[in-house]
Amino acid sequence: MSLFHPVKIGNLSLSGNLFLAPVAGYSDRAFRSVCVKGGSCFEYTEMVSMEALTRDSKKTQVLMERAPNEAAYAVQIFGGNEEVVAQGARIVLQKTSCELIDINCGCPVPKIIKSGAGAELTRNPEKLFKIASAVVKSVSEFEGERPTFGGKAAPLKIPVSVKIRSGWDAQNLTWREAAAAALEAGVSAITIHPRTRAQGYEGKADWNILAQLVEFVAGRIPVFGSGDIFSPQDAKNMLEQTGCDGVMFARGAMGNPFIFRQTRELLENGTFKEISAAEKFSAAFEELDLLAADIGEDAACREMRKRFCAYSKGISGGAELRQKIVHAESKSDYQKILIQINLASI
């Protein structure tokens, strides 16, 4: 089988195996939209609090909105109480047309862990089983109406997946127990970021653990890999070295939504086309326009400062751009800065 290939997650069929990971504070629908144009096969929202959703938080509901060009997408959820998470999953189905619900069992942020969610679930497989079972049951028994998208009603029954870490710390690697609990709970896919909670996003992801998870699951459900995929070659290496069914780009897609297309080109043809500065900043302005439509120009321009900085990495004049861009307050400011340093005439 080619390294680039279709994937089936439960009753969900996807055209390819290159995904955008759920990235807190980044994977809004504007960013997901430019990633779709850049060749992403499937996108995950940033994680959504089930506690907030069950309290009818409007801000939380915005996080779940579908990008108009998403053929399919997933809503990632988190929570530490199985009853609340099950109730929240039903609300996700009622409010969105998503094709998959993913449970975050790996976030290392202290406030998430304190709520009994995130990496606490990888550390506590029994609790992971309770949470995942509750969501699988809630989704399988859902009988309400779902929103339409593109003139079609969203599927009534959708799969559930989990994303885990390798463990709490180097002395407590519980990925195997967590995966076993997820399988027993009836999930349809597992993604692993093979770092411990103690590592956060530092150090190196242990792809050997990903390979062992693939062997442990033995084809019963798909296994996806995340962690240290910053280039098309990294993705190719992960697929070859671990045998995983697909890869998730997180930080590697920031400022580079073209990485999906480039990776597919590498996997299918052995080479890929480099992206020009003009192409990068065209995508950046498209992302800015989409974000401004959702949250207003002022807020979007403040948020896009870090994103324009990401787009500028690796290009001539990027350092000068980053010094100026942190003061941009309007779309015209961004345009003037780029013209001033001869990066683009957009």
C-alpha positions as CSV (number, residue, x, y, z in Angstrom):
1,M,0.0,0.0,0.0
2,S,1.2,3.5,-0.8
3,L,2.2,5.6,2.2
4,F,-0.5,8.1,1.2
5,H,-3.8,6.2,1.2
6,P,-7.5,6.4,2.2
7,V,-8.5,5.8,5.8
8,K,-11.7,4.4,7.4
9,I,-12.6,5.4,10.9
10,G,-15.7,3.4,11.9
11,N,-18.3,4.4,9.3
12,L,-16.2,7.5,8.2
13,S,-14.2,7.2,5.0
14,L,-11.5,9.7,4.4
15,S,-9.7,10.3,1.1
16,G,-6.2,10.4,2.7
17,N,-4.2,10.1,5.8
18,L,-2.7,13.5,6.4
19,F,-4.5,15.4,9.2
20,L,-4.5,18.7,11.0
21,A,-4.2,18.1,14.7
22,P,-6.3,19.8,17.3
23,V,-4.1,22.8,18.5
24,A,-5.4,24.8,21.4
25,G,-5.7,28.5,20.5
26,Y,-4.9,27.9,16.8
27,S,-7.2,25.4,15.1
28,D,-10.1,27.8,14.6
29,R,-12.1,27.4,11.4
30,A,-10.0,30.2,9.6
31,F,-6.8,28.2,10.1
32,R,-8.5,24.9,9.3
33,S,-9.9,26.4,6.1
34,V,-6.5,27.4,4.8
35,C,-5.2,23.9,5.7
36,V,-8.0,22.4,3.6
37,K,-6.8,24.5,0.7
38,G,-3.3,23.3,1.5
39,G,-4.2,19.7,1.1
40,S,-5.3,18.5,4.6
41,C,-7.5,15.4,4.4
42,F,-9.2,15.9,7.8
43,E,-9.2,18.5,10.5
44,Y,-9.8,18.6,14.2
45,T,-11.1,21.6,16.2
46,E,-9.2,22.8,19.2
47,M,-10.3,21.0,22.3
48,V,-13.8,22.0,23.6
49,S,-14.7,22.0,27.3
50,M,-17.7,19.8,28.0
51,E,-18.3,21.6,31.3
52,A,-18.6,24.9,29.4
53,L,-20.7,23.5,26.6
54,T,-23.2,22.0,29.0
55,R,-23.5,25.4,30.6
56,D,-24.4,26.8,27.1
57,S,-21.2,28.8,26.7
58,K,-21.5,30.7,23.3
59,K,-17.8,31.1,23.1
60,T,-17.4,27.4,23.4
61,Q,-19.9,26.8,20.6
62,V,-18.0,29.0,18.3
63,L,-15.0,26.7,18.6
64,M,-17.0,23.9,17.1
65,E,-18.1,25.7,13.9
66,R,-17.3,24.0,10.7
67,A,-15.2,25.7,8.0
68,P,-17.3,26.0,4.8
69,N,-14.7,24.1,2.7
70,E,-14.3,21.1,5.2
71,A,-15.5,17.9,3.5
72,A,-15.4,16.3,7.0
73,Y,-14.1,17.4,10.4
74,A,-13.8,16.3,14.0
75,V,-14.7,18.1,17.2
76,Q,-12.2,17.4,20.0
77,I,-13.7,17.4,23.5
78,F,-12.4,17.2,27.0
79,G,-13.8,16.7,30.5
80,G,-13.2,14.8,33.7
81,N,-16.8,13.7,34.5
82,E,-18.3,10.9,32.4
83,E,-21.9,12.2,32.8
84,V,-21.0,15.7,31.8
85,V,-18.9,14.5,28.9
86,A,-21.7,12.2,27.7
87,Q,-24.2,15.1,27.9
88,G,-21.7,17.3,26.1
89,A,-21.2,14.8,23.3
90,R,-25.0,14.9,22.6
91,I,-24.9,18.7,22.4
92,V,-22.0,18.4,19.9
93,L,-24.2,16.2,17.7
94,Q,-27.1,18.6,18.1
95,K,-25.1,21.8,17.4
96,T,-22.6,20.7,14.7
97,S,-22.4,18.6,11.5
98,C,-19.1,17.0,12.6
99,E,-18.2,13.5,11.4
100,L,-16.2,12.4,14.4
101,I,-15.8,13.2,18.1
102,D,-12.3,12.9,19.5
103,I,-11.6,12.8,23.2
104,N,-8.5,14.6,24.5
105,C,-6.6,12.3,26.8
106,G,-3.2,13.9,26.5
107,C,-3.2,17.6,27.1
108,P,-0.4,18.4,29.6
109,V,-1.7,21.8,30.8
110,P,-2.1,21.8,34.6
111,K,-5.6,23.4,34.6
112,I,-6.9,20.7,32.2
113,I,-5.3,17.9,34.3
114,K,-6.8,19.4,37.5
115,S,-10.2,19.0,36.0
116,G,-9.5,15.3,35.6
117,A,-9.1,15.5,31.8
118,G,-6.3,15.6,29.4
119,A,-3.2,13.6,30.3
120,E,-4.8,12.6,33.6
121,L,-6.8,10.1,31.5
122,T,-3.7,8.4,30.0
123,R,-2.4,8.1,33.6
124,N,-5.7,6.7,34.8
125,P,-6.9,4.1,32.3
126,E,-9.9,3.1,34.4
127,K,-11.1,6.7,34.2
128,L,-10.3,6.8,30.5
129,F,-12.5,3.7,30.0
130,K,-15.4,5.4,31.9
131,I,-15.2,8.6,29.9
132,A,-14.7,6.9,26.5
133,S,-17.5,4.4,27.2
134,A,-19.9,7.1,28.2
135,V,-19.2,9.1,25.0
136,V,-19.4,6.0,22.7
137,K,-22.7,5.0,24.4
138,S,-24.1,8.6,24.2
139,V,-23.2,8.9,20.5
140,S,-24.5,5.4,19.5
141,E,-27.8,6.1,21.2
142,F,-28.3,9.6,19.8
143,E,-31.6,9.9,18.0
144,G,-32.2,13.6,17.6
145,E,-31.9,15.8,14.5
146,R,-28.5,17.0,13.3
147,P,-27.7,20.2,11.4
148,T,-27.3,20.0,7.6
149,F,-24.2,20.9,5.6
150,G,-24.1,21.3,1.9
151,G,-27.8,20.4,1.7
152,K,-27.3,17.1,3.5
153,A,-28.0,16.1,7.0
154,A,-25.0,15.2,9.1
155,P,-24.7,11.5,9.9
156,L,-26.7,10.4,12.9
157,K,-24.2,7.9,14.1
158,I,-20.5,8.9,14.1
159,P,-17.3,7.3,15.4
160,V,-15.4,8.3,18.5
161,S,-11.6,8.4,18.8
162,V,-9.1,9.2,21.5
163,K,-5.8,11.0,21.6
164,I,-3.4,9.9,24.3
165,R,0.2,10.5,25.5
166,S,2.9,8.0,26.2
167,G,2.4,8.4,30.0
168,W,2.8,10.7,33.0
169,D,6.6,10.7,33.1
170,A,9.5,8.4,32.0
171,Q,8.8,6.2,35.1
172,N,5.1,5.9,34.3
173,L,4.5,4.9,30.7
174,T,0.8,3.9,30.6
175,W,0.1,4.2,26.9
176,R,-0.5,0.4,26.6
177,E,-3.1,0.4,29.4
178,A,-4.7,3.5,28.1
179,A,-4.9,2.0,24.6
180,A,-6.4,-1.2,26.0
181,A,-9.0,0.8,27.9
182,A,-9.9,2.8,24.8
183,L,-10.3,-0.4,22.7
184,E,-12.5,-2.0,25.3
185,A,-14.6,1.2,25.4
186,G,-15.3,0.8,21.7
187,V,-13.4,3.7,20.2
188,S,-12.8,3.7,16.4
189,A,-9.3,5.1,16.3
190,I,-6.4,6.0,18.6
191,T,-3.8,8.9,18.1
192,I,-0.7,9.0,20.2
193,H,1.6,11.9,20.8
194,P,4.5,9.9,22.2
195,R,5.7,12.3,24.8
196,T,5.0,12.1,28.5
197,R,3.0,14.7,30.4
198,A,6.2,15.7,32.1
199,Q,7.9,16.5,28.8
200,G,5.1,18.8,27.7
201,Y,6.3,19.8,24.2
202,E,10.0,19.6,25.1
203,G,12.5,16.9,24.3
204,K,11.9,14.4,21.6
205,A,8.8,12.4,20.7
206,D,9.5,8.6,21.0
207,W,8.3,7.2,17.7
208,N,9.3,3.7,19.0
209,I,6.3,3.9,21.3
210,L,4.1,4.8,18.3
211,A,5.4,1.7,16.5
212,Q,4.7,-0.5,19.6
213,L,1.2,0.9,19.8
214,V,0.6,0.0,16.1
215,E,1.8,-3.5,16.9
216,F,-0.4,-3.7,20.1
217,V,-3.5,-2.6,18.3
218,A,-2.7,-5.0,15.4
219,G,-5.0,-3.6,12.8
220,R,-8.2,-3.6,14.9
221,I,-8.6,0.1,14.5
222,P,-6.5,2.8,12.8
223,V,-3.5,4.3,14.8
224,F,-2.4,7.8,14.0
225,G,0.9,9.5,15.0
226,S,1.6,13.0,16.2
227,G,4.8,14.7,17.4
228,D,7.9,16.2,15.8
229,I,6.5,16.3,12.2
230,F,7.8,19.6,10.9
231,S,8.5,18.7,7.3
232,P,7.2,16.3,4.6
233,Q,10.2,14.1,5.1
234,D,9.4,13.9,8.9
235,A,5.9,12.6,7.9
236,K,7.4,10.1,5.5
237,N,9.8,8.9,8.1
238,M,7.1,8.4,10.7
239,L,4.9,6.4,8.3
240,E,7.8,4.2,7.2
241,Q,9.3,3.7,10.7
242,T,6.2,3.1,12.7
243,G,3.6,1.6,10.3
244,C,1.0,4.0,11.6
245,D,-2.1,4.6,9.5
246,G,-1.8,8.4,9.3
247,V,-0.1,11.4,10.7
248,M,-1.3,14.6,12.4
249,F,0.5,17.9,11.8
250,A,0.4,20.4,14.7
251,R,3.2,22.9,15.0
252,G,4.5,21.8,11.6
253,A,1.4,23.3,10.0
254,M,1.6,26.7,11.7
255,G,2.5,29.2,9.1
256,N,2.8,26.3,6.6
257,P,-0.7,25.0,5.6
258,F,1.0,23.7,2.4
259,I,2.7,21.0,4.3
260,F,-0.1,18.6,3.6
261,R,0.1,19.0,-0.2
262,Q,3.9,18.9,-0.1
263,T,3.8,15.7,1.9
264,R,1.4,14.0,-0.5
265,E,3.7,15.0,-3.4
266,L,6.7,13.5,-1.6
267,L,4.9,10.3,-0.7
268,E,3.5,9.9,-4.3
269,N,6.3,11.4,-6.4
270,G,9.4,11.4,-4.3
271,T,9.8,15.2,-4.5
272,F,7.7,18.3,-3.6
273,K,7.4,21.9,-4.7
274,E,8.7,24.6,-2.5
275,I,6.4,27.4,-1.6
276,S,7.2,31.0,-2.5
277,A,7.0,34.0,-0.1
278,A,4.1,35.4,-2.2
279,E,2.2,32.1,-1.8
280,K,2.8,32.1,1.9
281,F,1.6,35.6,2.5
282,S,-1.4,35.2,0.2
283,A,-2.5,32.3,2.5
284,A,-1.8,34.5,5.6
285,F,-4.0,37.3,4.3
286,E,-6.7,34.8,3.4
287,E,-6.5,33.4,7.0
288,L,-6.7,37.0,8.3
289,D,-9.8,37.7,6.2
290,L,-11.5,34.6,7.4
291,L,-10.7,35.2,11.0
292,A,-11.8,38.8,10.7
293,A,-15.2,37.7,9.4
294,D,-15.6,35.5,12.5
295,I,-14.2,37.7,15.3
296,G,-13.8,41.2,13.9
297,E,-10.8,42.9,12.3
298,D,-9.3,44.3,15.5
299,A,-9.2,40.9,17.3
300,A,-8.2,39.1,14.2
301,C,-5.2,41.4,13.5
302,R,-4.0,40.9,17.1
303,E,-4.3,37.2,16.8
304,M,-2.6,37.1,13.4
305,R,0.6,38.7,14.7
306,K,1.9,35.4,15.9
307,R,0.6,33.6,12.8
308,F,2.2,36.1,10.3
309,C,5.4,35.5,12.3
310,A,5.0,31.8,11.7
311,Y,4.4,32.4,8.0
312,S,7.6,34.4,7.8
313,K,9.9,31.7,9.1
314,G,12.6,30.6,6.6
315,I,12.2,33.5,4.2
316,S,14.6,36.3,3.5
317,G,13.7,39.4,5.5
318,G,11.7,37.3,7.9
319,A,13.5,38.7,11.0
320,E,12.8,42.3,10.0
321,L,9.1,41.4,9.4
322,R,8.7,39.8,12.8
323,Q,10.0,42.9,14.5
324,K,7.4,45.1,12.7
325,I,4.5,42.7,12.6
326,V,4.0,42.6,16.4
327,H,2.7,46.2,16.2
328,A,0.2,45.6,13.3
329,E,-3.3,46.6,14.2
330,S,-5.1,46.5,10.9
331,K,-5.1,44.7,7.6
332,S,-3.6,47.8,6.0
333,D,-0.8,47.7,8.6
334,Y,0.1,44.1,7.5
335,Q,0.1,45.2,3.8
336,K,2.3,48.2,4.4
337,I,4.8,46.3,6.4
338,L,5.2,43.6,3.7
339,I,5.6,46.2,1.0
340,Q,8.1,48.2,3.0
341,I,10.5,45.3,3.3
342,N,9.8,44.1,-0.3
343,L,8.4,40.7,0.8
344,A,5.2,41.0,-1.2
345,S,2.9,43.5,-2.9
346,I,-0.3,42.1,-1.7
